[in-house]
């Protein structure tokens, strides 16, 4: 089992995020991740993710860096391919590109087109991989629906392979993950749902003639590590609208009645500038059963967290990516380092 930590954005400025990253690396975590947003909900900073991650990579050794997740819409895949190849030349073979279909908050307020987002993502991945293999003697021609290359090549090659993981949370994107991705990063799901949704990834892999063993199976999940279960619940209860999505609550077997005015409310479809929609999202979270606070997160005491991680492991998870909402961030990652990581590495 690998363990990664998501940088605590947007609660810290860029310098503080770099310091957090260095601390996480020293404590023995395998990977450091960043959300990739132009803007976040709430107050704080939203710096450019790859700048922060590269700076951390330059000041650490061994730890892998990655986004969970970027999107293929904000910049052309040729530029993205060049950027990532450059980063590997600076820090070595320690880069993972996490890609998702996109979110309203990063695109609509800025007038960035993202029609047919899954088809765009598939093409963007094809373009990047072709360019990573290109040079002046082997230029690329590509005629896609969204992207076109004519005798194109890059003058910098990546150091080693740059794996692409997909943050897939729908049947279609999960099947795409099985077909073409190096890893799967589902977002905020319980162990039971992970096992259920993994079948879509397996279906995609089988269709493409691939082995599911070639795809690293991750999960992006909230953690609240405290000295008592009650303390963790008090932190989690007001955050239910952030760590669970309505379709997943229903798919986990809970009865959930959603009033008409809340039926199209979803985290990925809301811009932080829209105060009314944000309030509806909080209202929706209040309808979720309290049981999901522990079913959909890794939370409670050290023993509680170990038990929950074991559940994920039994369902096939190989890499836990922790979004840490613990009241004491520094204490909690130290507890993970000294008590939880050794349990799974022994």
VMD Tcl script that draws the C-alpha trace (Angstrom):
set ca {
  {0.00 0.00 0.00}
  {1.27 3.44 -0.97}
  {0.29 6.60 0.86}
  {0.06 10.11 -0.52}
  {-1.04 13.44 0.93}
  {-2.86 16.25 -0.86}
  {-1.42 19.69 -0.14}
  {-3.78 21.63 2.15}
  {-5.05 24.12 -0.39}
  {-6.47 26.74 -0.19}
  {-5.51 27.20 3.44}
  {-1.87 28.20 2.95}
  {0.20 30.51 0.78}
  {2.68 29.11 -1.79}
  {5.69 29.19 0.54}
  {3.77 27.36 3.25}
  {2.61 24.72 0.77}
  {6.22 24.02 -0.22}
  {7.14 23.63 3.46}
  {4.21 21.24 3.95}
  {5.40 19.23 0.98}
  {8.93 18.94 2.33}
  {7.57 17.85 5.71}
  {5.35 15.20 4.10}
  {8.33 13.84 2.17}
  {10.52 13.66 5.30}
  {7.81 11.71 7.11}
  {8.05 8.91 4.57}
  {4.95 9.31 2.44}
  {5.20 7.97 -1.09}
  {3.53 10.82 -2.95}
  {2.51 14.46 -2.72}
  {-0.52 15.65 -4.63}
  {-2.18 18.93 -5.44}
  {-5.67 19.77 -6.56}
  {-5.41 21.80 -9.77}
  {-7.81 24.74 -9.52}
  {-8.00 28.31 -10.70}
  {-10.22 29.00 -7.68}
  {-11.42 27.13 -4.58}
  {-14.47 27.33 -2.39}
  {-13.79 29.52 0.63}
  {-11.00 31.92 1.50}
  {-7.34 31.28 0.91}
  {-4.86 30.81 -1.91}
  {-5.18 28.95 -5.20}
  {-1.65 28.94 -6.69}
  {-0.76 27.16 -9.91}
  {-0.39 23.51 -9.03}
  {2.58 22.44 -11.15}
  {4.71 25.37 -10.02}
  {4.22 24.35 -6.39}
  {4.76 20.64 -7.08}
  {7.92 21.24 -9.11}
  {9.38 23.40 -6.36}
  {8.69 20.62 -3.86}
  {10.22 18.09 -6.24}
  {13.39 20.15 -6.50}
  {13.74 20.23 -2.71}
  {12.98 16.56 -2.00}
  {14.13 13.14 -3.08}
  {12.25 9.93 -3.88}
  {8.72 11.26 -3.26}
  {6.45 11.29 -6.33}
  {4.45 14.41 -7.25}
  {1.15 14.57 -9.10}
  {-2.13 16.38 -9.61}
  {-5.45 15.01 -8.45}
  {-6.56 16.15 -10.86}
  {-5.79 18.53 -13.74}
  {-8.08 18.93 -16.74}
  {-7.29 18.81 -20.48}
  {-9.14 22.04 -21.32}
  {-7.18 24.95 -19.84}
  {-4.11 24.48 -22.01}
  {-3.27 22.75 -25.26}
  {-1.89 19.21 -24.81}
  {1.29 20.16 -26.69}
  {2.06 22.77 -24.06}
  {1.10 20.34 -21.29}
  {3.39 17.67 -22.75}
  {6.29 20.15 -22.94}
  {5.70 21.34 -19.37}
  {5.70 17.83 -17.91}
  {8.72 16.70 -19.94}
  {10.58 19.73 -18.62}
  {9.63 18.92 -15.02}
  {10.96 15.36 -15.34}
  {14.25 16.78 -16.65}
  {14.46 18.83 -13.45}
  {13.43 16.25 -10.85}
  {13.61 12.88 -12.58}
  {11.09 10.11 -13.04}
  {8.78 11.21 -10.20}
  {5.81 12.78 -11.97}
  {2.22 11.56 -12.34}
  {-0.32 13.45 -14.41}
  {-3.79 13.08 -12.95}
  {-6.50 14.11 -15.42}
  {-10.24 14.56 -15.04}
  {-13.09 15.60 -17.31}
  {-13.27 19.09 -15.78}
  {-15.25 21.20 -13.31}
  {-17.37 24.29 -13.78}
  {-15.39 26.34 -11.25}
  {-12.18 26.19 -13.32}
  {-13.73 26.73 -16.73}
  {-17.08 28.48 -17.08}
  {-16.21 31.73 -15.25}
  {-13.21 32.12 -17.57}
  {-14.98 31.31 -20.83}
  {-12.91 28.17 -21.45}
  {-14.69 25.72 -23.79}
  {-15.09 22.15 -22.61}
  {-17.82 20.62 -24.71}
  {-17.51 16.84 -25.06}
  {-15.08 16.75 -22.10}
  {-14.41 13.01 -22.10}
  {-13.72 12.90 -25.83}
  {-11.41 15.91 -25.43}
  {-9.59 14.15 -22.61}
  {-9.06 11.01 -24.69}
  {-7.61 13.07 -27.56}
  {-5.44 15.15 -25.25}
  {-3.89 11.97 -23.80}
  {-3.23 10.62 -27.31}
  {-1.57 13.89 -28.37}
  {0.67 14.11 -25.29}
  {1.86 10.53 -25.60}
  {2.63 10.94 -29.30}
  {4.59 14.14 -28.65}
  {6.59 12.52 -25.86}
  {7.82 10.01 -28.45}
  {8.50 12.65 -31.12}
  {11.65 14.43 -32.29}
  {12.80 16.33 -35.37}
  {13.32 13.06 -37.23}
  {9.99 11.64 -36.09}
  {7.38 14.42 -36.19}
  {3.72 13.79 -35.46}
  {0.70 14.21 -37.70}
  {-2.64 13.98 -35.93}
  {-6.13 14.79 -37.10}
  {-8.62 14.64 -34.27}
  {-11.98 16.14 -33.49}
  {-10.48 18.74 -31.16}
  {-6.73 18.77 -31.81}
  {-4.60 18.80 -34.94}
  {-0.86 18.32 -35.37}
  {1.16 18.72 -38.56}
  {4.80 17.69 -38.51}
  {4.84 18.56 -34.80}
  {7.50 17.52 -32.32}
  {9.02 18.50 -29.00}
  {12.67 19.36 -28.47}
  {12.66 17.98 -24.93}
  {11.96 14.38 -24.03}
  {10.68 13.21 -20.64}
  {13.03 11.35 -18.31}
  {11.29 8.01 -18.21}
  {7.61 7.39 -18.67}
  {5.05 9.95 -17.46}
  {2.11 7.89 -16.20}
  {-1.39 9.30 -16.70}
  {-4.02 8.55 -14.09}
  {-7.68 9.38 -14.67}
  {-9.94 10.76 -11.95}
  {-12.86 8.70 -13.21}
  {-16.19 8.91 -11.40}
  {-18.67 7.84 -14.08}
  {-19.10 4.51 -15.91}
  {-17.84 6.01 -19.15}
  {-14.67 7.54 -17.68}
  {-14.00 4.41 -15.65}
  {-14.13 2.30 -18.82}
  {-11.84 4.84 -20.53}
  {-9.45 4.44 -17.59}
  {-9.33 0.71 -18.19}
  {-8.68 1.26 -21.88}
  {-5.86 3.81 -21.82}
  {-4.77 4.99 -18.35}
  {-1.89 3.97 -16.12}
  {-3.90 4.56 -12.94}
  {-7.38 5.21 -11.58}
  {-8.14 7.91 -8.99}
  {-11.80 7.69 -7.97}
  {-12.93 10.56 -5.80}
  {-14.53 10.24 -2.35}
  {-16.04 6.76 -2.42}
  {-16.44 4.03 0.17}
  {-14.61 0.69 -0.02}
  {-17.81 -1.04 -1.14}
  {-18.33 1.43 -3.97}
  {-14.67 1.12 -4.98}
  {-15.11 -2.62 -5.41}
  {-18.34 -2.09 -7.34}
  {-16.98 0.64 -9.65}
  {-13.73 -1.25 -10.28}
  {-15.73 -3.58 -12.50}
  {-16.13 -0.76 -15.04}
  {-12.35 -0.27 -15.13}
  {-11.87 -4.01 -15.57}
  {-14.39 -3.99 -18.41}
  {-12.50 -1.22 -20.20}
  {-9.18 -3.01 -19.73}
  {-10.57 -6.26 -21.08}
  {-12.02 -4.46 -24.11}
  {-8.56 -3.00 -24.86}
  {-6.76 -6.29 -24.31}
  {-5.05 -5.01 -21.18}
  {-4.54 -6.47 -17.73}
  {-6.14 -4.72 -14.77}
  {-2.83 -5.34 -12.99}
  {-1.23 -2.73 -15.27}
  {-3.45 -0.01 -13.76}
  {-2.59 1.39 -10.32}
  {-5.74 1.55 -8.25}
  {-5.88 4.64 -6.05}
  {-8.55 6.39 -4.02}
  {-8.75 10.10 -3.16}
  {-10.34 10.25 0.28}
  {-10.86 12.62 3.22}
  {-9.19 11.79 6.51}
  {-9.85 13.23 9.95}
  {-7.45 11.71 12.47}
  {-8.30 12.58 16.06}
  {-7.98 11.15 19.56}
  {-11.64 10.13 19.65}
  {-14.29 9.06 17.16}
  {-16.71 11.69 18.47}
  {-14.20 14.45 17.78}
  {-13.80 13.23 14.21}
  {-17.57 13.16 13.72}
  {-17.86 16.76 14.88}
  {-15.39 17.77 12.18}
  {-16.95 15.65 9.45}
  {-20.63 16.35 9.97}
  {-20.60 19.92 8.56}
  {-18.51 18.73 5.58}
  {-20.82 16.01 4.27}
  {-21.61 18.07 1.16}
  {-17.90 17.99 0.23}
  {-16.88 14.37 0.80}
  {-19.85 12.53 -0.71}
  {-21.86 12.94 -3.89}
  {-25.60 12.15 -3.95}
  {-25.40 9.41 -6.58}
  {-22.73 7.63 -4.53}
  {-24.74 7.88 -1.31}
  {-27.65 6.24 -3.14}
  {-25.40 3.62 -4.77}
  {-24.03 2.77 -1.32}
  {-27.53 1.62 -0.36}
  {-28.90 4.64 1.51}
  {-32.37 5.98 0.87}
  {-32.03 9.61 -0.05}
  {-34.90 11.86 -1.03}
  {-33.68 14.93 -2.88}
  {-36.14 17.81 -3.26}
  {-36.70 19.14 -6.77}
  {-34.74 22.35 -6.19}
  {-31.61 20.35 -5.20}
  {-31.63 17.67 -7.88}
  {-29.11 19.27 -10.22}
  {-26.77 20.43 -7.47}
  {-23.31 18.90 -7.68}
  {-19.88 20.02 -6.53}
  {-18.39 19.78 -10.02}
  {-21.14 21.97 -11.49}
  {-20.87 24.90 -9.11}
  {-18.65 27.97 -9.35}
  {-17.48 29.48 -6.04}
  {-18.78 32.84 -7.25}
  {-22.35 31.48 -7.16}
  {-23.35 31.97 -3.51}
  {-26.89 30.65 -4.03}
  {-25.69 27.35 -5.53}
  {-23.12 26.94 -2.78}
  {-25.85 27.26 -0.16}
  {-27.89 24.62 -1.98}
  {-24.87 22.30 -1.92}
  {-24.65 22.68 1.87}
  {-28.39 22.09 2.12}
  {-28.00 18.90 0.10}
  {-25.27 17.67 2.44}
  {-27.58 18.00 5.42}
  {-29.84 15.35 3.86}
  {-27.07 12.75 3.88}
  {-27.16 10.17 6.69}
  {-24.59 10.57 9.46}
  {-23.29 7.06 8.76}
  {-21.46 8.24 5.66}
  {-19.11 10.32 7.82}
  {-17.15 7.16 8.56}
  {-18.16 4.99 5.59}
  {-16.89 7.50 3.01}
  {-13.77 8.70 4.87}
  {-10.77 7.37 6.78}
  {-11.47 8.93 10.14}
  {-11.43 8.55 13.89}
  {-8.59 7.22 16.02}
  {-5.43 5.59 14.72}
  {-7.04 2.16 15.13}
  {-10.18 3.35 13.33}
  {-8.09 4.60 10.40}
  {-6.06 1.39 10.19}
  {-9.24 -0.68 10.08}
  {-10.70 1.47 7.32}
  {-7.54 1.36 5.22}
  {-7.59 -2.43 5.56}
  {-11.14 -2.37 4.13}
  {-9.92 -0.41 1.12}
  {-6.99 -2.78 0.67}
  {-9.30 -5.80 0.64}
  {-11.31 -4.14 -2.14}
  {-8.23 -3.65 -4.31}
  {-6.91 -0.18 -3.42}
  {-3.13 0.09 -3.84}
  {-2.53 3.81 -3.25}
  {-4.35 5.94 -0.65}
  {-4.40 9.67 -1.46}
  {-5.34 11.58 1.69}
  {-7.09 14.94 1.77}
  {-6.38 15.79 5.39}
  {-9.07 17.70 7.26}
  {-7.77 16.81 10.72}
  {-7.99 19.68 13.25}
  {-4.24 19.42 13.83}
  {-2.63 18.81 10.45}
  {0.94 18.49 11.75}
  {0.03 16.08 14.55}
  {-2.10 13.94 12.26}
  {0.49 13.40 9.53}
  {3.07 12.59 12.20}
  {0.70 9.98 13.66}
  {0.21 8.56 10.17}
  {3.98 8.43 9.70}
  {4.77 6.79 13.03}
  {1.77 4.48 13.56}
  {-0.24 3.90 10.40}
  {2.30 3.70 7.56}
  {4.52 1.21 9.45}
  {1.50 -1.03 10.08}
  {1.02 -1.51 6.33}
  {4.70 -1.64 5.44}
  {5.56 -4.36 7.92}
}
mol new
graphics top color blue
foreach p $ca { graphics top sphere $p radius 0.5 }
foreach p [lrange $ca 0 end-1] q [lrange $ca 1 end] { graphics top cylinder $p $q radius 0.2 }
display resetview
